[in-house]
Amino acid sequence: MRVCLINPPDTVVEDACWDEPLGLLYLGAVLEENGIEAEVVDLNFYDDFKVLENSDADFYGLYCSSPLIKSALAVNSFLKETHPHAIRIVGGPHATCVPGDLVEHFDKVIIGEGEKAILEVLEGKFVGKLAQSPPIEDLDTIPFPARHLISTYDYHRRVGGLPSVGLI
């Protein structure tokens, strides 16, 4: 089983300061810990979605916050065309707060914490399109983010438009 976790491009903020997609990296770690092959694709580093054309994942998981909803829906439409048999899953703040916006577009919508829910979705334990997960009570049970799934050198913080380093 192969899962591709996707961070949609931020089309709202020009020259955005991108952070590592930590939520997706946590999910990647959970998947790998359970013997599932995972990859993370951050579309902020690509001009279009063509990087996803050659992916052979069985499942595609998209992160969706409210500012990224149009972008997430565009990625979903692309995946629907190029990988019609793959299962498309969405999670994140917008999916948790306003799942009705997404339920007609995706195969599964994860409401709440995704670390446990993603495994249950992959195992087919959730009937219907909504997969609700309670808060994780013991955060120590979550593995550290799978940062090896991305190039951490691609991410940088800017303060006032200039690269910066905190000094103590």
Protein Blocks (a to p, Z undefined) as FASTA:
>chain_A
ZZdddddddfkbghiacdddfklmmmmmmmmmnopacddddfklpcblklmmmpccfbdc
ddddfklmmmmmmmmmmmmmmmmmbccddedjklmmmmmlmmmmpmbdcehjfklmmmmm
mnopagcjbdcddddfblmlpccddfklpcfklpccdeehiacdddZZ
